[in-house]
Amino acid sequence: MLARAVREVEAAAERRRVTPAVRAKFHAIALIVRDEHARIRAAQPAGSARESKDQKRLDGIVAILARTAVRDAGLYGLLGENAVVSDATRSLRRELLAQVGIETAPEELAPPEADTPTIDTSRRVVPQSVLSRQLANPFLAPDYSAARQRSAAPRRLSGWELLTPLLTSFERAADGAAACMPLPAPDHPRVRGNRTLMPHQEQLVAAAADGHRTFLLADEPGLGKTAQALLAAEAANAYPLLVVVPSVVKTNWAREAGMWTPHHPTTVVHGNGERVDGFADIVVVNYEVLDRHVGWFGQFGFRGMVVDEAHFIKNKSSQRSRHVLELSERIRARTVRPLLMALTGTPLINDIDDFRAIWQFLGWIDETEPRAELMDALEETGLTPADPGFHAAARRCVIDLGIVRRRKVDVAADIPARRTADMLVELDDTVGRSIRAAERDLARRMVARYDTALANRRETVSAAGGVDGDGIDVDLVRKVASWEQKDAKNATGGENVFAMMRRIGQAKAGLAADYAAQVARSAGKVVFFAKHVDVMDAAEENFTRQGLRFSSIRGDQTPRVRQRNIDAFTSDPDVAVAVCSLTAAGVGLNLQVASNIVLAELSWTDAEQTQAIDRSHRIGQTEPVTAWRIIAAQTVDSRIAGLIDSKAGLAARALDGSDDEVWSSADVQHETLVALLTDALRDRHVTMEG
């Protein structure tokens, strides 16, 4: 059985098709061989003919494993005694043994704890250059003195639940000022080549030079967070430095590092890391392949870690978030005061709870309570969550740990103002009628669901208990909207709010492209954003028919192709339009050669829209930036536009000190469905009254 299985793995390696399943089989074979060696030594007299024959057969399998491992560094790492055994490997090992009638031990069959999320490690690899680095530096040991001892349990705050009040403090305690820690005045301007840091950038670098080591750098998009992070790492001597970024900006980070910190070699991790420089000072990796490399990252000896677009880790149950949090924990355990930086111009996407993962990455809190430094600061306030001044004081304690938020209007007066202009378009009669009919069908379906739920309700709701002036049960409306939203997310077909938005985007594609072409011919380069691939395809076909040259920037491109297309748009005067994916190109890119943006499709969040606009509205822009939102009149499109605008106040309240009323957790999708159902019920009420 082992001989047959190992030949299958060898053949896959020869064809360069080492998939996660092949790695799991390789590891399972290695584990069984190790067990068999031990069993034979225990069962057969040493030196016996039977023992020698069995060992020889196993040695032949070991030789094949070794030859195969040479072809793939990821397989080589699985031969180590301490290699992490994945669930896939355990399962396959049980299956292989079952083929020859061997039962596994009961504890091996036991499933993992239900409340402990498992991480698939079957894809993990170790690049060969990293193994070479480890061999070249065999005496480098981790410095475990870094682990700061937790303070003795505070007597005054002992027993208080503190995380919720800390988060709430950012909603309640708006004092009219942006959330920003005190920053030192810079000593002198830093110049790299023909680039000079602006004063607000210098302040953060000076803070790192003074010894501050954790930052939530939440500057508005376009204020140069990448340069600040690179030079802060240089000031803190936080090398080697790990930088985790969206795939679309990997190449840009390498370029920026080459310009701002040219004396520190940078390597970019692609795929399995075959071309990784294990001796580089700066290692840049994207979220999508982080799971393959998290094993050797944890042992590499990083002294600093930067997480770009840190709102990507807001979902703590996701694999990417768990990997990021695991790495930050390892770095804090092995390094004296590491530099940890979370970069995002939009740290809050849905609600204030989005802060949790970022604060945990920075080491300010753990799963249940503040860590020692924050707890000490809260103790020094002399307040408890029951005291009136607690929220303002607690917010200040968190800010002083390293929140840095600067607005363009405050620190970069030379950047022109931006504005968003809505362009209402009328859809083709046939298409428009079809979309409006779909909206009515959706509303009727929700009304029927509402009526059924209301009829089946056991208790009677009084007018004072959630019924508005038209007799509508507002609580039930929100529940029905939640049911519809859940069904829509799980649906594979049929008409729902997501399908409608896609149809609207398709219907607007030609109109939006026509307008972008008009702007390009009259005002110069234009950035065209769309959410769906078919909308981008339709726009590009339109531009081709009109003889307009364009660059396409999408999520499925290799970094080299994407960068070539970016360079064509920014450098070639004949390339008039950049056709960009709203999700793949909405972060990290510098497209300031254009001052006009066309948003062909609406995002579900103001943050995503803002990120897209700030690809052009950033330092170095010399003209006013206008974002043209193409909105389909008389459809749900216009309703969503208003909702995402009203949602924009959350970050303003939490970080900029605004007193505007904001939503805490309701999202635009849910509120859209609530509005559709409410309008339908009111229309029915008016009809019945008439």
C-alpha positions as CSV (number, residue, x, y, z in Angstrom):
1,M,0.0,0.0,0.0
2,L,2.8,2.5,0.9
3,A,4.8,1.7,-2.2
4,R,1.7,2.3,-4.4
5,A,0.8,5.5,-2.6
6,V,4.4,7.0,-2.7
7,R,4.7,6.3,-6.5
8,E,1.5,8.3,-7.0
9,V,3.0,11.2,-5.1
10,E,6.3,10.9,-7.0
11,A,4.5,11.0,-10.3
12,A,2.5,14.1,-9.3
13,A,5.8,15.9,-8.3
14,E,7.3,15.0,-11.6
15,R,4.4,16.6,-13.4
16,R,4.7,19.6,-11.1
17,R,1.1,19.0,-9.8
18,V,1.8,19.1,-6.1
19,T,-1.7,20.0,-4.9
20,P,-2.8,20.2,-1.2
21,A,-4.2,16.7,-1.6
22,V,-0.8,15.4,-2.8
23,R,0.9,17.2,0.2
24,A,-1.5,15.5,2.6
25,K,-0.8,12.1,1.1
26,F,3.0,12.7,1.2
27,H,2.8,13.7,4.9
28,A,0.5,10.7,5.7
29,I,2.9,8.3,4.1
30,A,5.8,9.8,6.0
31,L,4.0,9.4,9.3
32,I,3.1,5.8,8.5
33,V,6.7,5.0,7.5
34,R,7.9,6.5,10.8
35,D,5.5,4.4,12.8
36,E,6.4,1.3,10.8
37,H,10.1,1.8,11.5
38,A,9.3,1.9,15.3
39,R,7.0,-1.1,15.1
40,I,9.5,-3.3,13.2
41,R,12.3,-2.5,15.7
42,A,10.0,-3.4,18.6
43,A,8.5,-6.5,17.0
44,Q,11.6,-8.2,15.3
45,P,14.9,-9.1,16.9
46,A,17.7,-6.7,15.9
47,G,19.7,-8.0,13.0
48,S,17.2,-10.8,12.1
49,A,16.5,-11.6,8.5
50,R,12.9,-10.5,8.7
51,E,13.8,-7.2,10.4
52,S,16.5,-6.5,7.7
53,K,14.0,-7.3,4.9
54,D,11.3,-5.1,6.3
55,Q,13.7,-2.2,7.0
56,K,15.1,-2.5,3.4
57,R,11.6,-2.2,2.0
58,L,10.8,0.8,4.1
59,D,14.2,2.4,3.2
60,G,13.1,2.1,-0.5
61,I,10.0,4.1,0.3
62,V,12.0,6.7,2.3
63,A,14.3,7.1,-0.7
64,I,11.4,7.9,-2.9
65,L,10.1,10.4,-0.3
66,A,13.5,12.1,-0.2
67,R,13.7,12.3,-4.0
68,T,10.2,13.8,-4.2
69,A,10.9,16.3,-1.4
70,V,13.9,17.7,-3.3
71,R,11.5,18.7,-6.1
72,D,9.3,20.8,-3.8
73,A,10.5,22.6,-0.7
74,G,7.0,22.5,0.8
75,L,7.2,18.7,0.9
76,Y,10.6,18.9,2.5
77,G,9.2,20.7,5.4
78,L,6.7,17.9,6.1
79,L,9.5,15.5,6.8
80,G,10.4,17.3,10.0
81,E,9.5,15.8,13.4
82,N,7.7,19.0,14.4
83,A,5.7,19.5,11.1
84,V,2.1,20.4,11.9
85,V,-0.3,17.5,11.0
86,S,-3.4,18.8,9.2
87,D,-6.9,17.4,9.5
88,A,-6.6,16.3,5.9
89,T,-3.4,14.4,6.6
90,R,-5.0,12.7,9.6
91,S,-8.0,11.6,7.6
92,L,-5.9,10.3,4.7
93,R,-3.6,8.4,7.1
94,R,-6.7,6.7,8.6
95,E,-7.9,5.8,5.1
96,L,-4.6,4.3,4.0
97,L,-4.3,2.2,7.2
98,A,-7.9,1.1,6.8
99,Q,-7.0,-0.3,3.3
100,V,-4.8,-2.9,5.0
101,G,-7.1,-3.6,8.0
102,I,-5.3,-1.5,10.6
103,E,-7.5,0.5,13.0
104,T,-6.3,3.8,14.3
105,A,-6.3,4.7,17.9
106,P,-9.6,6.2,19.2
107,E,-8.0,9.5,20.1
108,E,-6.9,9.9,16.5
109,L,-10.5,9.5,15.4
110,A,-11.8,12.2,17.8
111,P,-12.9,15.4,16.0
112,P,-11.4,18.7,17.0
113,E,-13.1,20.7,19.7
114,A,-16.3,22.1,18.3
115,D,-15.7,25.6,19.5
116,T,-12.1,25.8,18.3
117,P,-11.7,26.8,14.7
118,T,-9.3,24.6,12.8
119,I,-6.8,25.9,10.3
120,D,-5.9,23.8,7.2
121,T,-2.1,23.4,7.2
122,S,-2.0,21.1,4.2
123,R,-0.9,23.9,1.8
124,R,2.0,25.1,3.9
125,V,5.4,25.4,2.3
126,V,8.9,26.4,3.2
127,P,10.9,28.1,0.4
128,Q,14.4,26.6,-0.2
129,S,16.0,30.0,0.3
130,V,14.5,30.2,3.8
131,L,16.0,26.8,4.6
132,S,19.3,28.2,3.4
133,R,19.0,31.2,5.6
134,Q,18.2,29.0,8.6
135,L,21.3,26.9,7.9
136,A,23.4,30.1,7.6
137,N,22.2,31.4,10.9
138,P,22.0,28.3,13.2
139,F,22.7,30.1,16.4
140,L,20.0,32.8,16.2
141,A,17.7,32.1,19.1
142,P,14.4,33.8,19.9
143,D,14.4,36.4,22.6
144,Y,11.6,35.3,24.9
145,S,12.3,38.1,27.4
146,A,10.0,40.1,25.2
147,A,6.9,38.6,26.7
148,R,5.7,41.2,29.1
149,Q,4.3,39.9,32.3
150,R,0.7,40.7,33.0
151,S,0.2,43.1,35.8
152,A,-1.3,41.8,39.0
153,A,-5.1,41.7,38.7
154,P,-6.3,45.3,39.2
155,R,-8.4,45.5,42.3
156,R,-10.6,48.4,41.1
157,L,-11.5,47.0,37.7
158,S,-11.4,43.4,38.6
159,G,-14.7,41.7,37.5
160,W,-15.7,44.5,35.1
161,E,-16.4,43.7,31.5
162,L,-14.3,46.2,29.7
163,L,-14.1,45.5,26.0
164,T,-17.7,46.5,25.2
165,P,-17.4,49.8,27.1
166,L,-14.1,50.5,25.3
167,L,-15.6,50.0,21.9
168,T,-18.7,51.9,22.8
169,S,-16.5,54.8,23.9
170,F,-15.7,55.5,20.3
171,E,-19.4,55.9,19.5
172,R,-20.3,58.0,22.5
173,A,-17.3,60.2,23.2
174,A,-17.1,62.5,20.2
175,D,-15.1,65.6,21.3
176,G,-14.9,67.4,18.0
177,A,-11.3,66.3,17.3
178,A,-9.9,63.5,15.2
179,A,-8.7,60.4,17.1
180,C,-4.9,60.9,17.1
181,M,-2.2,60.2,19.7
182,P,0.2,63.0,20.6
183,L,2.9,63.1,18.0
184,P,6.4,64.7,18.3
185,A,7.5,67.5,16.0
186,P,9.9,66.1,13.4
187,D,13.6,67.1,13.7
188,H,14.3,67.4,10.0
189,P,12.6,66.5,6.7
190,R,13.5,63.1,5.3
191,V,14.5,63.0,1.7
192,R,14.8,59.9,-0.5
193,G,16.0,60.6,-4.0
194,N,13.6,63.3,-5.3
195,R,11.0,62.5,-2.6
196,T,10.5,64.4,0.7
197,L,8.2,63.3,3.5
198,M,5.4,65.8,4.3
199,P,5.3,67.1,7.9
200,H,2.4,64.8,9.0
201,Q,4.3,61.8,7.7
202,E,7.5,63.0,9.6
203,Q,5.5,63.1,12.8
204,L,4.7,59.4,12.8
205,V,8.3,58.4,11.9
206,A,9.5,60.6,14.7
207,A,7.2,58.8,17.1
208,A,8.7,55.4,16.0
209,A,12.2,56.8,16.5
210,D,11.2,57.9,20.0
211,G,10.2,54.4,20.9
212,H,6.5,54.0,20.1
213,R,5.9,50.6,18.7
214,T,2.2,50.0,17.9
215,F,0.2,52.1,15.5
216,L,-3.3,52.0,14.0
217,L,-2.4,54.3,11.1
218,A,-5.9,55.4,10.0
219,D,-5.0,58.5,7.9
220,E,-7.5,59.2,5.2
221,P,-6.7,57.4,1.9
222,G,-4.1,59.2,-0.1
223,L,-1.9,60.6,2.7
224,G,1.0,58.3,2.2
225,K,0.6,55.5,4.7
226,T,3.0,53.2,2.8
227,A,6.0,55.6,3.1
228,Q,5.2,56.2,6.8
229,A,5.2,52.5,7.6
230,L,8.5,51.8,5.7
231,L,10.3,54.7,7.3
232,A,8.9,53.9,10.8
233,A,10.3,50.4,10.4
234,E,13.7,51.9,9.5
235,A,13.5,54.3,12.5
236,A,12.7,51.3,14.8
237,N,15.2,49.0,13.1
238,A,12.3,46.5,12.9
239,Y,14.0,44.1,10.5
240,P,13.3,41.6,9.2
241,L,9.8,43.2,8.5
242,L,6.8,41.3,7.4
243,V,4.2,43.2,5.3
244,V,0.8,41.6,4.6
245,V,-1.1,43.3,1.8
246,P,-3.9,42.7,-0.7
247,S,-2.5,41.1,-3.8
248,V,-3.2,44.1,-6.0
249,V,-0.6,46.2,-4.1
250,K,2.2,43.8,-3.7
251,T,4.2,45.2,-6.6
252,N,3.5,48.8,-5.4
253,W,4.9,48.0,-1.9
254,A,8.1,46.6,-3.4
255,R,8.5,49.7,-5.5
256,E,7.9,52.0,-2.6
257,A,10.3,50.1,-0.4
258,G,12.9,50.4,-3.1
259,M,12.4,54.2,-3.2
260,W,12.1,55.0,0.5
261,T,14.4,52.3,2.1
262,P,16.7,51.3,-0.8
263,H,19.4,49.9,1.5
264,H,17.0,47.2,2.9
265,P,16.4,44.4,0.3
266,T,12.8,43.5,-0.3
267,T,11.3,40.2,-1.5
268,V,7.8,39.5,-2.7
269,V,6.2,36.2,-2.0
270,H,4.3,34.7,-4.9
271,G,2.6,31.4,-4.8
272,N,4.8,28.8,-3.1
273,G,7.6,31.2,-2.8
274,E,10.1,29.6,-5.2
275,R,11.7,33.0,-5.9
276,V,11.7,34.3,-2.3
277,D,15.0,35.8,-1.1
278,G,15.4,34.3,2.4
279,F,18.0,36.9,3.3
280,A,15.8,40.0,2.6
281,D,15.0,42.6,5.2
282,I,11.4,43.2,4.0
283,V,9.1,40.3,3.1
284,V,5.9,41.3,1.3
285,V,3.1,38.7,1.1
286,N,-0.6,38.9,0.1
287,Y,-3.5,37.7,2.2
288,E,-4.4,35.0,-0.4
289,V,-1.2,33.0,0.0
290,L,-0.6,33.7,3.7
291,D,-1.8,30.3,4.7
292,R,1.0,28.6,2.7
293,H,3.7,30.5,4.5
294,V,2.5,31.1,8.0
295,G,4.5,28.2,9.3
296,W,8.0,29.5,8.4
297,F,6.9,33.1,9.0
298,G,6.3,32.2,12.7
299,Q,9.9,31.1,13.0
300,F,11.6,33.6,10.8
301,G,12.5,36.0,13.6
302,F,10.5,39.0,12.3
303,R,10.9,42.1,14.5
304,G,8.1,44.0,12.9
305,M,4.8,43.4,11.0
306,V,2.7,45.7,8.9
307,V,-0.9,44.8,7.9
308,D,-2.1,47.0,5.0
309,E,-5.8,47.5,4.4
310,A,-6.2,46.1,7.9
311,H,-10.0,46.2,7.7
312,F,-9.5,42.9,5.7
313,I,-9.1,41.1,9.0
314,K,-12.3,42.4,10.6
315,N,-13.9,39.0,10.5
316,K,-12.0,37.2,13.3
317,S,-13.4,33.8,12.3
318,S,-11.8,33.9,8.8
319,Q,-8.6,32.1,8.1
320,R,-6.8,35.2,7.0
321,S,-7.6,36.9,10.3
322,R,-6.6,33.9,12.4
323,H,-3.3,33.7,10.5
324,V,-2.5,37.4,11.0
325,L,-3.4,37.2,14.7
326,E,-1.3,34.1,15.2
327,L,1.7,35.7,13.6
328,S,1.5,38.9,15.7
329,E,1.2,36.7,18.8
330,R,4.4,34.8,17.8
331,I,6.3,38.0,17.0
332,R,5.3,39.6,20.4
333,A,6.5,36.4,22.2
334,R,9.9,36.2,20.5
335,T,10.9,39.9,20.1
336,V,11.5,42.7,22.5
337,R,8.9,45.4,21.7
338,P,8.3,44.7,18.0
339,L,6.9,47.3,15.6
340,L,3.2,46.4,14.8
341,M,1.3,48.6,12.4
342,A,-2.2,48.3,11.1
343,L,-2.8,50.5,8.0
344,T,-6.3,51.4,6.8
345,G,-8.0,54.6,5.7
346,T,-11.4,52.9,6.5
347,P,-11.0,50.9,9.7
348,L,-14.8,50.7,10.2
349,I,-16.8,49.1,7.4
350,N,-20.0,48.0,9.2
351,D,-19.8,48.8,12.9
352,I,-17.6,49.7,15.8
353,D,-16.9,46.0,16.4
354,D,-14.6,46.0,13.4
355,F,-11.9,47.4,15.8
356,R,-11.6,44.2,17.7
357,A,-9.4,42.2,15.4
358,I,-7.1,45.2,14.7
359,W,-6.7,46.0,18.4
360,Q,-5.9,42.3,19.0
361,F,-3.3,42.3,16.2
362,L,-1.7,45.3,17.9
363,G,-1.6,43.5,21.2
364,W,-3.9,46.0,23.0
365,I,-6.5,43.4,23.8
366,D,-7.0,39.7,23.8
367,E,-10.1,37.7,23.3
368,T,-11.8,38.8,26.5
369,E,-10.1,41.8,28.1
370,P,-7.5,44.5,27.7
371,R,-3.8,43.5,27.9
372,A,-1.5,44.8,30.5
373,E,-0.5,48.2,28.9
374,L,-4.1,49.2,28.2
375,M,-5.3,47.8,31.6
376,D,-2.7,49.9,33.4
377,A,-3.8,53.0,31.5
378,L,-7.4,52.4,32.4
379,E,-6.5,51.9,36.1
380,E,-4.7,55.2,36.1
381,T,-7.9,57.0,35.1
382,G,-9.4,56.1,38.5
383,L,-12.8,55.5,36.8
384,T,-15.0,52.5,36.2
385,P,-17.5,51.9,33.4
386,A,-20.3,53.1,35.7
387,D,-18.7,56.5,36.1
388,P,-19.9,59.4,33.9
389,G,-16.5,60.3,32.5
390,F,-15.3,56.8,31.8
391,H,-16.0,56.7,28.0
392,A,-14.1,59.8,27.2
393,A,-11.2,58.7,29.4
394,A,-11.2,55.2,28.0
395,R,-11.3,56.5,24.4
396,R,-8.2,58.6,25.2
397,C,-6.4,55.6,26.7
398,V,-6.9,53.6,23.5
399,I,-5.9,56.5,21.3
400,D,-2.7,57.0,23.2
401,L,-1.7,53.4,22.5
402,G,-1.2,54.4,18.9
403,I,-4.2,55.5,16.9
404,V,-3.1,58.0,14.3
405,R,-5.8,59.7,12.2
406,R,-5.2,62.7,10.1
407,R,-7.6,64.2,7.6
408,K,-6.6,65.8,4.3
409,V,-8.3,69.0,5.3
410,D,-6.1,69.1,8.4
411,V,-2.7,68.2,7.1
412,A,-2.6,68.6,3.3
413,A,-4.3,71.9,2.4
414,D,-2.5,71.8,-0.9
415,I,-4.5,68.7,-2.0
416,P,-7.5,69.9,-4.0
417,A,-11.0,69.2,-2.7
418,R,-13.0,66.3,-4.1
419,R,-16.7,66.0,-4.8
420,T,-19.1,63.3,-5.7
421,A,-21.6,64.1,-8.4
422,D,-24.5,61.8,-9.2
423,M,-25.5,61.3,-12.8
424,L,-29.0,59.9,-13.1
425,V,-29.5,57.8,-16.2
426,E,-32.7,56.4,-17.7
427,L,-32.5,52.8,-18.6
428,D,-33.7,51.4,-21.9
429,D,-37.5,51.1,-21.8
430,T,-37.5,47.3,-22.0
431,V,-34.7,46.8,-19.6
432,G,-36.0,49.4,-17.2
433,R,-39.4,47.9,-17.1
434,S,-38.0,44.5,-16.5
435,I,-35.9,45.7,-13.6
436,R,-38.8,47.6,-12.0
437,A,-41.0,44.6,-12.4
438,A,-38.4,42.5,-10.6
439,E,-38.3,45.0,-7.8
440,R,-42.1,44.8,-7.5
441,D,-42.0,41.0,-7.4
442,L,-39.4,41.1,-4.7
443,A,-41.5,43.5,-2.6
444,R,-44.6,41.4,-3.1
445,R,-42.7,38.3,-2.0
446,M,-41.6,40.1,1.2
447,V,-45.1,41.4,1.8
448,A,-46.5,37.8,1.6
449,R,-43.8,36.7,4.0
450,Y,-44.7,39.5,6.4
451,D,-48.4,38.7,6.3
452,T,-47.7,35.0,7.0
453,A,-45.5,35.8,9.9
454,L,-47.9,38.3,11.3
455,A,-50.8,35.8,11.1
456,N,-48.8,33.1,12.8
457,R,-47.7,35.3,15.7
458,R,-49.1,34.3,19.0
459,E,-48.8,37.6,20.8
460,T,-50.6,40.8,19.9
461,V,-48.4,43.9,19.4
462,S,-49.8,47.1,20.7
463,A,-49.4,50.4,18.9
464,A,-46.8,51.5,21.5
465,G,-44.8,48.3,21.0
466,G,-43.4,48.6,17.6
467,V,-46.3,49.5,15.3
468,D,-46.0,52.8,13.3
469,G,-48.8,55.2,12.3
470,D,-49.7,53.1,9.3
471,G,-50.1,49.9,11.4
472,I,-46.8,48.4,10.2
473,D,-44.9,46.2,12.7
474,V,-41.5,47.7,12.2
475,D,-39.8,45.0,14.2
476,L,-41.3,42.3,12.0
477,V,-40.3,44.3,8.9
478,R,-36.7,44.1,10.0
479,K,-37.0,40.4,10.6
480,V,-38.5,39.7,7.2
481,A,-35.7,41.8,5.6
482,S,-33.1,39.7,7.5
483,W,-34.7,36.5,6.3
484,E,-34.7,37.7,2.7
485,Q,-31.1,38.9,3.0
486,K,-30.0,35.5,4.3
487,D,-31.9,33.7,1.5
488,A,-30.4,36.0,-1.1
489,K,-26.9,35.3,0.0
490,N,-27.5,31.5,-0.2
491,A,-29.4,31.6,-3.4
492,T,-27.8,30.2,-6.6
493,G,-30.5,31.7,-8.9
494,G,-33.8,33.5,-9.0
495,E,-34.5,37.2,-8.4
496,N,-33.1,38.9,-5.3
497,V,-31.5,42.2,-4.3
498,F,-28.0,41.0,-5.4
499,A,-29.2,39.8,-8.7
500,M,-31.1,43.0,-9.3
501,M,-28.0,45.1,-8.6
502,R,-26.1,43.1,-11.1
503,R,-28.7,43.5,-13.7
504,I,-28.8,47.2,-13.1
505,G,-25.0,47.3,-13.4
506,Q,-25.2,45.5,-16.7
507,A,-27.9,47.9,-17.9
508,K,-25.8,50.9,-17.0
509,A,-22.6,49.6,-18.5
510,G,-23.0,51.2,-21.9
511,L,-24.3,54.5,-20.6
512,A,-21.5,54.7,-18.0
513,A,-18.9,53.9,-20.7
514,D,-20.3,56.5,-23.0
515,Y,-20.1,59.2,-20.3
516,A,-16.5,58.1,-19.4
517,A,-15.5,58.5,-23.1
518,Q,-17.1,61.9,-23.2
519,V,-15.2,63.0,-20.1
520,A,-11.9,61.6,-21.4
521,R,-12.2,63.5,-24.7
522,S,-13.0,66.8,-22.9
523,A,-11.0,66.6,-19.7
524,G,-8.3,64.0,-20.0
525,K,-7.7,60.6,-18.3
526,V,-10.6,58.9,-16.5
527,V,-10.7,56.0,-14.0
528,F,-13.7,53.8,-14.7
529,F,-14.8,51.5,-11.7
530,A,-17.2,48.6,-11.9
531,K,-18.0,45.8,-9.6
532,H,-18.8,42.9,-11.9
533,V,-16.6,41.4,-14.6
534,D,-19.3,41.5,-17.2
535,V,-19.8,45.2,-16.7
536,M,-16.1,45.8,-17.2
537,D,-16.2,43.6,-20.4
538,A,-19.1,45.6,-21.8
539,A,-17.4,48.9,-21.0
540,E,-14.2,47.8,-22.7
541,E,-16.1,46.7,-25.8
542,N,-17.7,50.1,-25.9
543,F,-14.3,51.9,-25.6
544,T,-12.9,49.7,-28.4
545,R,-15.8,50.6,-30.7
546,Q,-15.2,54.3,-30.0
547,G,-11.4,53.9,-30.7
548,L,-10.5,54.8,-27.1
549,R,-7.4,53.2,-25.7
550,F,-7.7,51.8,-22.2
551,S,-5.9,49.7,-19.5
552,S,-7.7,46.9,-17.7
553,I,-6.9,46.4,-14.0
554,R,-8.6,43.3,-12.6
555,G,-8.3,40.8,-9.7
556,D,-7.4,37.8,-11.9
557,Q,-4.3,39.3,-13.4
558,T,-0.8,38.4,-12.4
559,P,1.1,41.2,-10.5
560,R,3.3,41.7,-13.5
561,V,0.4,42.1,-16.0
562,R,-1.4,44.4,-13.5
563,Q,1.6,46.6,-13.0
564,R,2.2,46.8,-16.7
565,N,-1.4,48.0,-17.2
566,I,-1.1,50.5,-14.4
567,D,2.1,51.9,-15.9
568,A,0.5,52.2,-19.3
569,F,-2.3,54.3,-17.9
570,T,-0.1,56.5,-15.8
571,S,2.7,56.9,-18.4
572,D,1.2,56.6,-21.9
573,P,-0.7,59.8,-22.8
574,D,-2.7,57.9,-25.4
575,V,-4.2,55.5,-22.8
576,A,-7.3,57.5,-21.9
577,V,-9.2,55.2,-19.5
578,A,-8.3,52.7,-16.7
579,V,-11.1,50.1,-16.4
580,C,-10.8,49.0,-12.8
581,S,-12.4,46.4,-10.6
582,L,-13.9,48.1,-7.6
583,T,-12.8,45.3,-5.3
584,A,-9.4,44.5,-6.8
585,A,-8.2,48.0,-7.8
586,G,-10.0,50.0,-5.2
587,V,-7.1,49.9,-2.7
588,G,-3.4,50.7,-2.8
589,L,-3.1,52.0,-6.3
590,N,-1.9,55.5,-7.2
591,L,-3.9,56.8,-10.2
592,Q,-3.4,60.5,-9.6
593,V,-2.8,61.2,-13.3
594,A,-6.6,61.2,-13.5
595,S,-8.8,63.8,-11.8
596,N,-12.1,62.3,-13.0
597,I,-13.6,59.0,-11.8
598,V,-16.7,57.2,-13.1
599,L,-18.4,54.8,-10.7
600,A,-20.4,52.6,-13.0
601,E,-21.8,50.5,-10.2
602,L,-22.5,51.3,-6.6
603,S,-20.7,49.7,-3.7
604,W,-22.6,48.4,-0.6
605,T,-20.4,50.6,1.6
606,D,-19.2,54.2,1.6
607,A,-15.8,53.0,2.6
608,E,-15.3,51.0,-0.6
609,Q,-16.5,54.0,-2.7
610,T,-14.1,56.3,-0.8
611,Q,-11.2,53.9,-1.3
612,A,-11.8,54.0,-5.1
613,I,-12.1,57.8,-5.2
614,D,-8.8,58.1,-3.3
615,R,-6.9,56.3,-5.9
616,S,-6.8,59.7,-7.6
617,H,-7.4,62.1,-4.7
618,R,-4.1,61.8,-3.0
619,I,-0.8,63.6,-2.4
620,G,0.6,64.9,-5.7
621,Q,-2.8,65.6,-7.2
622,T,-2.9,69.1,-8.7
623,E,-6.5,69.3,-9.9
624,P,-9.9,69.0,-8.2
625,V,-11.1,65.4,-8.2
626,T,-14.7,64.6,-9.3
627,A,-16.3,61.2,-8.9
628,W,-19.3,60.7,-11.2
629,R,-21.7,58.1,-9.8
630,I,-23.9,56.6,-12.5
631,I,-27.3,56.0,-10.9
632,A,-30.2,54.3,-12.6
633,A,-33.3,56.5,-12.0
634,Q,-36.5,55.0,-10.7
635,T,-34.8,51.9,-9.4
636,V,-33.4,50.6,-6.2
637,D,-30.1,52.0,-7.3
638,S,-31.0,55.6,-6.3
639,R,-32.3,54.3,-2.9
640,I,-29.0,52.5,-2.2
641,A,-27.0,55.7,-3.1
642,G,-28.8,57.6,-0.4
643,L,-28.3,54.8,2.1
644,I,-24.5,54.5,1.6
645,D,-24.2,58.2,2.0
646,S,-26.0,58.2,5.3
647,K,-23.8,55.3,6.4
648,A,-20.7,57.3,5.9
649,G,-20.9,59.0,9.3
650,L,-19.7,56.0,11.3
651,A,-16.0,56.5,10.8
652,A,-16.5,60.3,11.2
653,R,-18.0,59.8,14.6
654,A,-15.6,57.1,15.9
655,L,-12.4,58.7,14.5
656,D,-13.0,62.3,13.5
657,G,-15.0,63.5,16.5
658,S,-18.2,64.1,14.6
659,D,-21.4,64.4,16.5
660,D,-23.5,63.2,13.5
661,E,-26.0,60.5,14.2
662,V,-24.8,57.2,12.7
663,W,-25.9,53.6,12.5
664,S,-24.0,51.1,14.6
665,S,-24.4,47.8,12.9
666,A,-27.2,47.8,10.3
667,D,-25.9,47.4,6.8
668,V,-27.0,48.9,3.5
669,Q,-28.3,45.6,2.1
670,H,-30.6,45.1,5.1
671,E,-31.8,48.7,5.1
672,T,-32.5,48.5,1.4
673,L,-34.8,45.5,1.9
674,V,-36.4,47.2,4.9
675,A,-37.2,50.3,2.8
676,L,-38.6,48.2,-0.1
677,L,-40.9,46.3,2.2
678,T,-42.0,49.4,4.2
679,D,-42.8,51.3,1.0
680,A,-44.8,48.3,-0.3
681,L,-46.8,48.0,3.0
682,R,-47.5,51.8,3.0
683,D,-48.7,51.7,-0.6
684,R,-51.0,48.9,0.3
685,H,-52.3,50.8,3.3
686,V,-53.0,53.9,1.2
687,T,-54.8,51.8,-1.4
688,M,-57.0,50.2,1.3
689,E,-57.7,53.5,2.9
690,G,-58.7,54.9,-0.5
